[in-house]
Amino acid sequence: MDDFKRVSSGEALTNQKKDHNGQICALIKINTRNLDDTQRKRLRFQTDAVSQIVSIDYPVGAIWLYISPEAEYLEIAHPDLSVYKYVFKELLQSKSDYEMTVSTAVVETIVRPTITEQYLVITVEPKEALVTLDGELIIPDEEGNVTRRVRIGTHECEVTAPLYYAEKQNIIVTIDQRKEVLIRLKPKFGFLYIESLPESGATVLIDGRQAGTTPMMSDKLEKGEYRVLVVKDMFRQASQLVTVNENDTMQVVLTMPAGFATPTFTTDPDAEIWINEERKGRGSWTGRLPGGTYLVEARREGYRAAIKSINLENGEVRNYDIGSPSIMYGILDLNTIPPGAAITIDGKANGLTPQMYPDFPVGSYEIRFTKEGYEPFSQTVVVTETKAAVLSHQLIRTGQTAQELTKTETSTQSGTQTQIPVQTQTSTQTPTKTEDSRRIQTQTPTRTEADKSSQESLNTPVEDKLSGQGTELFTSPPKVPKAPKKQAAAPSSKPSIAWFITPGLHISANRAQSLMDQGRSLAFPEVFSCYSLSTGLVIGKGGFYLSYKTNRRKPDYEYVYEGEKLYLADSEGSAIHDTPLPDGLIVGGSGQEFHRRAFTAGVVWQPSRHLHFRIGAGFGSDERVINATRTLDTYEEAIRIRIQGPDEGLEAELGMGL
């Protein structure tokens, strides 16, 4: 310390910085020797506990230190020098300026690299969280880590993730070592573990959205209330309102009432069980059926089904005996020519032909006829409940061919012949008087007693054997009466009437001329086409018709203004100098639009079927919109004129068509 004194520069009074006690500070201006600006800023100052050093400024070559008045001492320290403590000899006065000179030994400045940054590693949970560091959004890696090299000091960090509470932290990074921070977010969600009774596999809906099948653990659910619904086929749905708490798993068990009955149906072991025309099993069947009324049958081939109507209630478990099918019977009629053949049915002997079996079980059977001296015969016959099964066969002698038998079989008694065709007749018919026509037609004026007996037995109808009445077994087909011949229709004397509708194309010719002064204007011909639609009625050779014609077009001519004159233009758009137009003339230009409508009525004459003529008169109307040019001395002006009104005069039409 070289010197300390009070000066009257007035900076303390001017700046008036106050300490923690509200007193205006004194200012000590410290001048240093042997210290450069860098070493000067490494000086550290301290005073007594009651006083306060409010601020330190570094003007060029000096240090300004604002200190509380009445401070007892000032301690000065340097990292490379000793500590110096100066005790004030008199109390420092408020608002006063002091000057101090400090001399130090020569200090050598060694420049070393300064570390101003360090690594920061942030690990977040969950891993999909987002990190915002000092306002920069950062996506963590797959492990949930964020690594950055940051400046030394304090950094603001915020971590966010869906269904989690956001968290903010101030992270202090020092020069000593890298900073590692773990930020674990607090969840604001929970889970539901859902089960269903009495069976699992039910579809789960949470607030109407399908979530899976029971048993199941739900996805993350934000805390709150949810409607849980379970649905399964054959069960009535069950639901419950549950509350999900954050960071918690709630167990939900839902019981589904049965929406079905569990019946057991039994019948004969060989019978099939059918429910509402659907085959379920044989002998016995147990299963689930929704509550309701069902038609249950026990079926067996050749038997009449046992049928029951059963009403089932949901939740019911019960046994039902649906009974046994009953045997069905039909009629089997077997006959041979000649009679007396042995009958074998499915390998079992059953008497001689002819034979009638009125109560024969329904089914399919193999019938076999055998007779000594004749070829055996076999055929399958189906017996049904509603119709008689008839098998009649002409036996063939051993060694005799069928062709020989079909010619004739001659009987030589009393010089007569009986012609019997070879035939095997099988039929299945309803045994009624009107439908069962069965008899073999023969011509036998004379026969032996044995033949008579055989023929009478053969000719006896089935119903005669059963009830004494019936119809013939075989009959000739009925004669169909011939249809009467059609007579040619007489020609009509009424005249022919024809209606027609015809589209067409018409050609018309008009003139375009001045609309103001016709005496000074020129007339130009217009030729254009019209579309028409005609309809009419022809009675005999004469009739009438109506026609409508219309067109919309732009005329082909144009006008050219050249050398202060207006000329008619040719097809190439060039002026025709031989045709100058007078001043004041108003003519149509290329922008002219023309719309014509006309109606025509007339008579039709039809000299032949494919040719007709028609003539008529009509009245039309025009509508013109003209983009015209009017010449006035040495200049022209464009005008737009709209004209509506009728055509002048009448129109006549002469046409013909096919």
LOKE-522733 format. One line per 8 residues: their letters; for each residue x, y, z of C-alpha. Coordinates in Angstrom, 2 decimals, always signed. Example, Ala and Ser with C-alpha at 12.3 -4.5 7.8 and 13.67 -1.06 7.14 Angstrom:
BEGIN
AS) +12.30,-4.50,+7.80; +13.67,-1.06,+7.14 .
This chain:
BEGIN
MDDFKRVS) +0.00,+0.00,+0.00; +1.61,+3.22,-1.11; -1.07,+5.79,-0.39; -4.74,+6.20,+0.77; -6.40,+9.61,+0.81; -9.72,+11.38,+0.35; -10.32,+13.26,-2.88; -13.10,+15.52,-4.08 .
SGEALTNQ) -13.91,+14.16,-7.56; -17.65,+13.80,-6.75; -18.38,+10.39,-8.52; -19.79,+8.84,-5.31; -22.16,+11.77,-4.88; -23.15,+11.64,-8.52; -23.73,+7.87,-8.81; -25.19,+7.41,-5.28 .
KKDHNGQI) -25.06,+3.60,-5.09; -26.67,+2.24,-1.94; -25.74,-0.76,+0.15; -28.05,-3.31,+1.79; -28.74,-0.88,+4.61; -29.88,+1.85,+2.24; -26.79,+4.05,+2.84; -25.11,+5.83,-0.07 .
CALIKINT) -21.72,+4.15,-0.62; -18.25,+5.63,-0.58; -16.07,+5.22,-3.70; -12.47,+3.94,-3.48; -10.48,+4.43,-6.67; -7.65,+1.86,-6.64; -4.62,+2.46,-8.85; -2.34,-0.59,-9.37 .
RNLDDTQR) +1.30,-0.93,-10.26; +2.97,-3.88,-12.02; -0.46,-5.35,-12.93; -1.96,-5.45,-16.38; -5.68,-5.49,-17.05; -5.87,-9.29,-16.88; -4.05,-9.53,-13.54; -5.99,-6.54,-12.22 .
KRLRFQTD) -9.28,-8.35,-12.78; -7.94,-11.34,-10.79; -7.84,-9.23,-7.62; -10.44,-10.20,-5.01; -11.80,-7.78,-2.34; -13.50,-8.39,+1.00; -14.59,-6.21,+3.95; -16.07,-6.74,+7.40 .
AVSQIVSI) -19.30,-8.69,+7.91; -21.43,-5.63,+8.59; -20.33,-3.70,+5.52; -20.89,-4.51,+1.87; -18.94,-4.11,-1.35; -21.81,-3.11,-3.67; -20.06,-3.14,-7.05; -16.66,-3.20,-8.76 .
DYPVGAIW) -15.94,-1.34,-12.01; -12.79,-1.59,-14.15; -12.03,+1.69,-15.95; -8.74,+1.81,-17.87; -5.80,+1.26,-15.53; -7.88,+1.39,-12.32; -10.47,-0.29,-10.13; -13.51,+1.54,-8.74 .
LYISPEAE) -14.92,-0.09,-5.64; -18.24,+1.08,-4.07; -18.24,+0.18,-0.36; -20.48,+0.83,+2.63; -19.61,+3.90,+4.70; -17.99,+3.29,+8.09; -16.42,+0.04,+6.81; -13.58,-1.10,+9.11 .
YLEIAHPD) -11.15,-2.63,+6.60; -10.52,-3.73,+3.03; -8.86,-7.07,+2.28; -7.13,-7.46,-1.13; -6.14,-10.89,-2.51; -4.55,-12.25,-5.69; -4.25,-15.95,-6.62; -0.52,-15.57,-7.25 .
LSVYKYVF) +0.27,-13.11,-4.42; -0.23,-12.81,-0.71; -3.35,-11.36,+0.92; -3.16,-7.71,+2.06; -5.53,-6.27,+4.68; -5.80,-2.48,+5.03; -7.54,-1.10,+8.15; -9.02,+2.31,+7.59 .
KELLQSKS) -7.56,+4.90,+9.99; -10.76,+6.91,+9.90; -14.35,+6.02,+9.15; -15.32,+6.15,+5.49; -17.82,+8.85,+4.81; -20.95,+8.41,+2.73; -20.92,+10.08,-0.70; -17.15,+10.59,-0.44 .
DYEMTVST) -14.40,+9.66,-2.90; -11.08,+8.05,-1.84; -7.96,+7.15,-3.75; -5.68,+4.17,-3.06; -2.43,+3.16,-4.76; -1.41,-0.54,-4.60; +1.98,-1.75,-5.65; +2.74,-5.44,-6.23 .
AVVETIVR) +5.67,-7.51,-7.24; +6.06,-8.30,-10.90; +3.55,-10.97,-11.82; +4.27,-13.23,-14.78; +1.19,-14.08,-16.79; +1.09,-17.61,-18.16; -1.64,-18.20,-20.73; -3.27,-21.57,-20.38 .
PTITEQYL) -6.20,-22.99,-22.43; -9.48,-22.25,-20.74; -12.23,-24.92,-20.63; -15.61,-23.33,-21.18; -17.68,-26.41,-22.15; -18.44,-29.84,-20.72; -20.55,-32.87,-21.71; -24.14,-33.29,-20.55 .
VITVEPKE) -25.82,-36.72,-20.71; -29.58,-36.86,-20.09; -31.39,-40.21,-19.76; -35.20,-40.13,-19.90; -37.95,-42.60,-19.05; -39.99,-43.44,-21.02; -37.54,-43.76,-23.92; -39.99,-42.18,-26.39 .
ALVTLDGE) -40.07,-38.90,-24.43; -38.97,-35.63,-26.05; -36.27,-33.40,-24.54; -36.15,-29.62,-24.87; -32.72,-28.26,-23.79; -32.29,-24.48,-23.72; -35.20,-24.16,-26.19; -33.88,-26.81,-28.60 .
LIIPDEEG) -36.08,-29.87,-29.21; -34.06,-33.10,-29.11; -35.23,-36.66,-29.84; -33.44,-39.23,-27.63; -31.80,-42.32,-29.12; -33.25,-45.82,-28.85; -31.98,-46.13,-25.28; -33.55,-42.83,-24.26 .
NVTRRVRI) -30.25,-40.92,-24.00; -29.38,-37.37,-25.08; -25.69,-36.39,-25.22; -24.62,-32.78,-25.83; -21.49,-30.65,-25.23; -22.73,-27.51,-23.52; -21.22,-24.43,-21.96; -20.33,-24.32,-18.28 .
GTHECEVT) -23.22,-23.02,-16.27; -26.98,-23.56,-15.79; -29.23,-25.05,-18.48; -33.01,-25.36,-18.69; -34.35,-28.81,-19.55; -37.97,-29.95,-20.12; -39.03,-33.58,-20.79; -42.49,-34.43,-22.18 .
APLYYAEK) -44.29,-37.59,-23.33; -47.93,-38.52,-24.05; -49.81,-39.78,-20.97; -47.01,-38.54,-18.68; -46.61,-35.42,-16.58; -44.05,-33.02,-18.05; -41.00,-32.25,-15.92; -38.70,-29.22,-15.95 .
QNIIVTID) -35.23,-29.05,-14.38; -32.34,-26.56,-14.15; -29.17,-28.52,-14.76; -25.85,-27.03,-13.56; -22.82,-28.10,-15.61; -19.39,-27.56,-14.00; -15.90,-27.75,-15.45; -14.85,-30.69,-13.28 .
QRKEVLIR) -16.54,-33.58,-15.14; -19.41,-34.44,-17.44; -22.90,-34.10,-16.03; -25.24,-37.13,-16.04; -28.96,-36.65,-15.31; -31.79,-39.24,-15.14; -35.28,-37.81,-15.60; -38.09,-40.27,-14.96 .
LKPKFGFL) -41.54,-38.93,-15.86; -44.49,-39.61,-13.64; -47.26,-41.44,-15.51; -50.78,-40.09,-15.61; -52.24,-43.37,-16.93; -53.20,-46.80,-15.71; -54.12,-50.24,-16.99; -57.12,-52.57,-16.97 .
YIESLPES) -56.84,-56.35,-16.64; -60.13,-57.76,-17.97; -61.53,-61.29,-17.52; -64.86,-62.84,-18.54; -66.92,-65.59,-16.91; -68.07,-68.34,-17.32; -65.85,-68.51,-20.44; -62.87,-66.61,-21.79 .
GATVLIDG) -62.39,-65.59,-25.42; -64.97,-62.79,-25.26; -64.43,-59.67,-27.35; -63.60,-56.61,-25.22; -64.72,-53.09,-26.11; -63.46,-50.09,-24.10; -65.60,-47.01,-24.70; -66.92,-48.64,-27.88 .
RQAGTTPM) -63.47,-49.46,-29.32; -62.39,-53.06,-29.74; -59.40,-53.77,-27.49; -58.87,-57.56,-27.66; -60.23,-60.80,-26.19; -60.36,-61.99,-22.60; -58.26,-62.42,-20.61; -56.29,-59.33,-21.58 .
MSDKLEKG) -54.24,-56.40,-20.33; -55.25,-53.10,-21.84; -52.96,-50.51,-23.36; -52.13,-47.35,-21.45; -55.30,-45.57,-20.46; -55.38,-41.98,-19.29; -56.85,-41.70,-15.84; -60.62,-41.38,-15.85 .
EYRVLVVK) -63.82,-43.41,-16.30; -64.29,-46.03,-19.03; -67.16,-48.29,-20.09; -65.95,-51.89,-20.49; -68.14,-54.26,-22.54; -67.58,-57.98,-23.24; -69.40,-59.80,-26.04; -69.39,-63.47,-27.04 .
DMFRQASQ) -71.54,-65.62,-29.27; -74.29,-67.53,-27.43; -73.94,-65.21,-24.38; -75.62,-61.96,-23.45; -73.24,-59.04,-23.24; -72.00,-57.68,-19.92; -70.65,-54.20,-19.17; -69.25,-52.18,-16.28 .
LVTVNEND) -68.18,-48.59,-15.67; -64.67,-48.56,-14.20; -62.23,-45.86,-13.06; -58.60,-45.93,-14.14; -56.11,-44.39,-11.70; -52.70,-43.18,-12.70; -49.82,-45.63,-12.25; -52.26,-48.40,-11.25 .
TMQVVLTM) -53.70,-51.61,-12.78; -57.35,-52.35,-12.09; -58.75,-55.87,-12.42; -62.22,-56.20,-13.99; -64.19,-59.49,-14.00; -67.42,-59.52,-16.03; -69.96,-62.36,-15.89; -71.92,-62.98,-19.10 .
PAGFATPT) -75.41,-64.51,-18.70; -76.01,-67.51,-20.95; -77.93,-66.76,-24.12; -78.52,-70.41,-24.94; -79.96,-73.68,-23.70; -78.01,-76.97,-23.48; -80.42,-79.74,-24.46; -79.65,-83.42,-24.98 .
FTTDPDAE) -81.79,-85.23,-27.60; -81.90,-89.04,-27.72; -83.52,-91.57,-30.09; -82.74,-95.00,-31.58; -79.01,-95.61,-32.13; -79.60,-96.03,-35.90; -81.75,-92.91,-36.29; -80.41,-89.48,-37.28 .
IWINEERK) -81.28,-86.37,-35.29; -82.33,-83.31,-37.33; -83.03,-79.88,-35.83; -84.80,-77.33,-38.04; -83.79,-79.30,-41.17; -80.11,-79.44,-40.08; -78.49,-82.81,-39.33; -76.87,-82.87,-35.87 .
GRGSWTGR) -75.90,-86.47,-35.18; -77.00,-90.09,-34.78; -78.62,-91.68,-31.72; -77.87,-88.80,-29.33; -76.77,-85.16,-29.53; -75.90,-82.51,-26.93; -75.19,-78.90,-27.83; -76.00,-75.22,-27.44 .
LPGGTYLV) -79.05,-73.65,-28.99; -80.36,-70.09,-28.53; -83.64,-69.96,-26.67; -86.66,-70.52,-28.90; -88.87,-73.17,-30.52; -87.27,-75.96,-32.56; -88.59,-78.78,-34.74; -86.63,-81.89,-33.74 .
EARREGYR) -86.84,-85.06,-35.86; -85.55,-88.63,-35.62; -85.09,-89.88,-39.18; -84.29,-93.32,-40.56; -84.45,-94.59,-44.11; -87.63,-96.58,-44.72; -89.20,-95.27,-41.52; -91.64,-92.51,-40.70 .
AAIKSINL) -89.80,-89.77,-38.80; -90.56,-89.05,-35.14; -91.18,-85.31,-34.83; -91.41,-83.06,-31.78; -91.72,-79.29,-31.37; -89.64,-78.27,-28.36; -89.40,-74.84,-26.73; -86.01,-74.08,-25.17 .
ENGEVRNY) -85.26,-71.36,-22.62; -81.88,-69.69,-22.13; -79.87,-71.31,-19.36; -81.85,-74.54,-19.52; -79.98,-77.88,-19.28; -82.35,-80.80,-19.99; -82.68,-84.22,-21.64; -85.33,-84.84,-24.31 .
DIGSPSIM) -86.44,-88.21,-25.72; -87.77,-87.51,-29.20; -89.04,-91.05,-29.77; -88.23,-93.59,-32.45; -89.02,-93.61,-36.17; -91.87,-95.96,-37.12; -91.77,-98.48,-39.97; -93.58,-97.47,-43.19 .
YGILDLNT) -95.37,-100.04,-45.35; -96.23,-100.18,-49.02; -97.68,-102.58,-51.61; -95.49,-104.98,-53.63; -97.16,-106.69,-56.62; -95.14,-109.44,-58.40; -96.30,-111.39,-61.52; -94.80,-113.48,-64.33 .
IPPGAAIT) -95.95,-114.95,-67.60; -96.37,-117.85,-67.27; -97.18,-117.81,-63.54; -95.73,-120.15,-60.94; -92.23,-118.72,-60.84; -90.44,-118.88,-57.50; -89.96,-115.45,-55.86; -86.76,-114.58,-54.03 .
IDGKANGL) -86.54,-111.17,-52.26; -83.05,-110.13,-51.11; -82.02,-113.79,-51.22; -85.02,-115.10,-49.25; -87.79,-117.26,-50.78; -91.23,-115.61,-50.74; -93.67,-117.90,-52.57; -94.72,-118.18,-56.22 .
TPQMYPDF) -96.02,-115.68,-58.75; -98.44,-114.03,-58.95; -98.13,-112.61,-55.44; -99.40,-109.44,-53.69; -97.77,-108.13,-50.50; -100.13,-105.46,-49.05; -97.97,-104.59,-45.98; -94.42,-104.70,-47.27 .
PVGSYEIR) -91.80,-102.53,-45.52; -90.71,-99.51,-47.54; -87.25,-99.80,-49.09; -85.19,-101.08,-52.02; -85.20,-104.80,-52.75; -83.57,-107.24,-55.17; -86.38,-109.38,-56.79; -85.52,-112.68,-58.53 .
FTKEGYEP) -87.86,-114.97,-60.57; -86.91,-118.61,-61.27; -88.90,-121.33,-63.02; -87.86,-124.68,-64.40; -87.37,-124.54,-68.14; -87.06,-120.72,-68.13; -84.23,-118.26,-67.81; -83.97,-116.66,-64.32 .
FSQTVVVT) -84.68,-112.89,-64.05; -83.55,-110.30,-61.45; -84.44,-106.64,-60.94; -84.30,-104.01,-58.16; -87.68,-102.67,-57.02; -88.25,-99.68,-54.71; -91.27,-99.92,-52.41; -92.72,-96.60,-51.24 .
ETKAAVLS) -95.54,-95.77,-48.87; -97.63,-93.75,-51.28; -97.53,-95.90,-54.44; -97.78,-99.62,-55.27; -94.59,-101.20,-56.65; -95.54,-103.54,-59.54; -93.14,-105.93,-61.32; -94.57,-108.00,-64.22 .
HQLIRTGQ) -92.19,-110.05,-66.39; -92.49,-112.33,-69.46; -90.25,-115.33,-68.78; -88.06,-116.64,-71.62; -87.70,-120.38,-72.17; -84.25,-121.84,-71.87; -82.50,-121.63,-75.24; -85.07,-119.27,-76.73 .
TAQELTKT) -83.99,-115.81,-77.79; -85.94,-112.69,-77.06; -86.30,-111.95,-80.80; -87.97,-115.27,-81.40; -90.35,-114.63,-78.56; -91.30,-111.19,-79.80; -92.49,-112.50,-83.16; -95.20,-114.82,-81.85 .
ETSTQSGT) -95.78,-117.59,-79.42; -98.19,-120.02,-81.11; -100.74,-122.10,-79.26; -102.18,-124.93,-81.41; -105.45,-125.78,-79.66; -108.67,-125.52,-81.84; -106.58,-124.07,-84.70; -106.21,-120.61,-83.02 .
QTQIPVQT) -103.17,-118.41,-82.28; -102.44,-116.13,-79.37; -99.89,-113.33,-79.98; -98.21,-112.25,-76.76; -95.46,-109.62,-76.89; -92.33,-110.06,-74.76; -92.50,-107.52,-71.92; -91.29,-106.76,-68.44 .
QTSTQTPT) -93.53,-104.19,-66.81; -92.43,-102.45,-63.64; -94.46,-99.60,-62.18; -94.87,-97.77,-58.97; -98.36,-96.33,-58.71; -100.76,-95.04,-56.15; -103.27,-97.80,-55.41; -106.43,-95.93,-56.37 .
KTEDSRRI) -109.26,-96.80,-58.70; -108.65,-93.89,-61.06; -104.83,-93.99,-61.28; -103.97,-97.73,-61.31; -104.67,-99.00,-64.84; -103.14,-102.43,-65.13; -104.07,-105.18,-67.63; -102.24,-107.05,-70.39 .
QTQTPTRT) -104.16,-106.92,-73.64; -104.29,-110.25,-75.46; -106.23,-111.79,-78.31; -107.11,-115.35,-77.18; -110.38,-116.56,-78.68; -109.61,-120.17,-77.62; -107.19,-121.41,-74.94; -106.78,-124.30,-72.56 .
EADKSSQE) -108.21,-124.27,-69.05; -104.76,-123.78,-67.58; -104.17,-120.80,-69.88; -107.58,-119.40,-68.98; -106.81,-119.67,-65.29; -103.41,-118.01,-65.75; -104.83,-115.26,-67.93; -107.69,-114.54,-65.58 .
SLNTPVED) -105.25,-114.25,-62.70; -103.07,-111.93,-64.72; -106.00,-109.77,-65.87; -107.33,-109.22,-62.39; -106.55,-105.66,-61.26; -104.61,-105.07,-57.99; -107.53,-103.25,-56.43; -109.86,-106.15,-57.32 .
KLSGQGTE) -107.64,-108.42,-55.31; -107.67,-105.96,-52.41; -111.17,-104.47,-52.45; -113.03,-105.90,-55.41; -112.75,-102.84,-57.61; -110.04,-101.35,-59.86; -109.00,-100.39,-63.38; -107.04,-102.04,-66.16 .
LFTSPPKV) -103.31,-102.64,-65.70; -102.28,-101.64,-69.25; -104.36,-99.58,-71.58; -103.92,-98.02,-74.98; -103.04,-94.32,-75.01; -106.09,-92.05,-75.50; -106.75,-90.61,-78.92; -106.04,-86.90,-79.19 .
PKAPKKQA) -108.59,-85.07,-81.40; -107.09,-83.09,-84.26; -107.13,-79.32,-83.98; -109.45,-77.61,-86.47; -107.80,-75.92,-89.42; -107.48,-72.14,-89.26; -109.39,-70.19,-91.86; -107.71,-67.32,-93.66 .
AAPSSKPS) -108.77,-63.95,-92.34; -110.86,-61.79,-94.66; -109.13,-58.63,-95.82; -110.07,-55.52,-93.87; -111.75,-52.64,-95.66; -110.68,-50.01,-93.08; -108.21,-47.35,-94.30; -104.66,-47.48,-92.91 .
IAWFITPG) -103.55,-44.91,-90.30; -99.86,-43.97,-89.89; -98.13,-41.50,-87.61; -94.64,-40.24,-88.42; -91.90,-38.08,-86.89; -89.01,-36.91,-89.10; -85.83,-34.87,-88.42; -84.54,-32.77,-91.33 .
LHISANRA) -82.15,-30.16,-92.69; -83.43,-27.00,-94.51; -81.57,-24.41,-96.59; -82.68,-20.73,-96.44; -81.56,-17.52,-98.23; -81.79,-13.95,-96.83; -80.29,-10.51,-97.42; -78.16,-8.40,-95.05 .
QSLMDQGR) -78.27,-4.64,-95.53; -78.07,-1.30,-93.69; -80.27,-0.90,-90.67; -80.40,+2.91,-90.82; -80.34,+4.18,-94.40; -81.33,+1.49,-96.84; -80.96,+3.87,-99.75; -77.22,+4.30,-99.14 .
SLAFPEVF) -76.53,+0.67,-98.20; -75.60,-2.42,-100.16; -77.44,-5.72,-99.94; -75.52,-8.97,-99.47; -77.02,-12.43,-99.74; -77.00,-14.84,-96.81; -77.39,-18.57,-97.22; -77.65,-20.71,-94.10 .
SCYSLSTG) -79.07,-24.02,-92.94; -81.86,-24.81,-90.50; -82.53,-27.95,-88.50; -86.13,-29.18,-88.41; -88.33,-31.74,-86.70; -91.64,-32.74,-88.32; -94.51,-34.91,-87.11; -97.83,-35.78,-88.67 .
LVIGKGGF) -100.67,-38.22,-89.23; -101.54,-39.93,-92.53; -105.00,-41.53,-93.02; -105.14,-43.44,-96.24; -103.32,-41.24,-98.78; -103.82,-37.84,-97.17; -103.02,-36.18,-93.87; -101.48,-33.20,-92.13 .
YLSYKTNR) -98.19,-32.33,-90.43; -96.47,-29.77,-88.15; -92.82,-28.70,-88.46; -90.41,-26.72,-86.26; -87.19,-25.21,-87.68; -84.34,-23.54,-85.83; -80.70,-22.48,-86.36; -77.96,-20.48,-84.66 .
RKPDYEYV) -75.00,-19.32,-86.74; -72.52,-16.61,-87.60; -72.39,-15.33,-91.20; -69.25,-15.92,-93.21; -68.67,-12.39,-94.52; -66.45,-9.79,-92.79; -65.49,-6.15,-93.28; -62.03,-4.54,-93.21 .
YEGEKLYL) -61.18,-0.92,-92.28; -58.19,+0.17,-94.36; -56.85,+3.64,-95.22; -59.75,+5.39,-93.45; -62.15,+3.42,-95.65; -64.37,+0.40,-94.96; -64.23,-2.45,-97.53; -65.90,-5.81,-97.95 .
ADSEGSAI) -63.40,-8.62,-97.09; -62.76,-11.74,-99.17; -62.45,-15.27,-97.84; -58.79,-14.66,-96.95; -59.66,-11.61,-94.83; -58.24,-9.08,-97.34; -60.06,-5.93,-98.40; -61.89,-5.96,-101.76 .
HDTPLPDG) -60.97,-2.49,-102.96; -63.58,-2.55,-105.71; -66.26,-2.56,-103.04; -65.78,+0.44,-100.74; -68.60,+1.05,-98.29; -70.07,+4.57,-97.90; -69.77,+6.63,-94.75; -72.53,+6.08,-92.23 .
LIVGGSGQ) -73.10,+2.49,-93.29; -73.82,+0.02,-90.46; -73.03,-3.55,-91.41; -72.56,-6.85,-89.56; -69.12,-8.02,-88.59; -67.58,-11.41,-87.93; -69.02,-11.39,-84.44; -72.65,-11.40,-85.65 .
EFHRRAFT) -74.94,-14.06,-84.17; -78.22,-15.05,-85.82; -80.97,-17.22,-84.29; -84.07,-18.18,-86.28; -87.17,-20.08,-85.23; -90.07,-20.95,-87.52; -93.24,-23.06,-87.32; -94.88,-24.62,-90.37 .
AGVVWQPS) -98.22,-26.42,-90.80; -99.30,-28.18,-93.96; -100.89,-31.13,-95.68; -99.41,-34.47,-96.73; -100.16,-36.51,-99.85; -98.99,-40.14,-99.92; -99.32,-41.64,-103.41; -97.60,-44.89,-102.34 .
RHLHFRIG) -96.55,-46.69,-99.22; -92.94,-45.49,-99.27; -93.31,-42.02,-100.79; -95.11,-38.87,-99.62; -95.16,-35.16,-100.43; -96.02,-32.30,-98.15; -96.59,-28.57,-98.65; -97.26,-25.95,-96.02 .
AGFGSDER) -96.89,-22.36,-94.89; -95.44,-21.00,-91.67; -94.43,-17.98,-89.65; -90.94,-17.44,-88.17; -89.09,-15.11,-85.84; -85.51,-13.77,-85.87; -83.18,-12.77,-83.10; -79.90,-11.05,-84.12 .
VINATRTL) -77.02,-9.76,-82.05; -74.63,-7.73,-84.24; -71.16,-6.50,-83.37; -71.14,-3.88,-86.14; -68.93,-1.07,-87.41; -70.15,+2.37,-88.36; -67.93,+4.65,-90.50; -68.01,+8.38,-89.83 .
DTYEEAIR) -65.80,+10.42,-92.14; -62.22,+9.56,-91.13; -62.85,+7.33,-88.15; -65.02,+4.40,-87.20; -66.77,+3.27,-84.05; -67.89,-0.19,-82.91; -71.50,-0.62,-81.90; -73.59,-3.58,-80.65 .
IRIQGPDE) -77.15,-3.97,-81.93; -79.74,-6.51,-80.73; -82.75,-7.11,-83.00; -85.77,-9.23,-82.18; -88.88,-9.58,-84.28; -90.75,-11.60,-86.88; -89.51,-12.48,-90.36; -91.12,-10.52,-93.16 .
GLEAELGM) -93.73,-12.50,-95.07; -94.62,-16.15,-94.98; -92.64,-19.30,-95.68; -93.66,-22.12,-97.99; -92.31,-25.66,-97.95; -92.39,-28.43,-100.49; -90.83,-31.72,-99.42; -90.93,-35.41,-99.85 .
GL) -89.61,-38.31,-97.82; -89.60,-42.04,-97.43 .
